């Protein structure tokens, strides 16, 4: 089973036009994530991430609900 985890974009590095990256906060853990294939993402947006790639932008309410469920399961 694959799991995509929501995280909040805290910075964006678009210095390489072929590989747009972001620092994403997952409950205090900061990871580098590829956001190359998502349009219209900005600092403060939430994204669903699987193995270092942002799959989709999601709204804050959905992200927070998912985070609460994962915390309750002991996954994060």
VENPETA-V806315 format. One record per backbone hydrogen bond with DSSP energy under -1.0 kcal/mol. NH is the residue of the N-H (numbers start at 1). CO is the residue of the C=O. Records with the same first field share a line. If there is no record, write none. Layout:
NH->CO / CO
This chain:
5->49
7->47
8->25
9->45
10->23
11->23
13->21
19->16
21->13
22->33
23->11
24->31
25->8
26->29
29->26
31->24
33->22
34->52
35->20
38->35
44->9
45->42
47->7
48->56
49->5
50->53
53->50
54->34
55->48
58->46
63->59
64->60
65->61
66->62
67->63
68->64
69->65
70->66
71->67
72->68
73->69
75->70
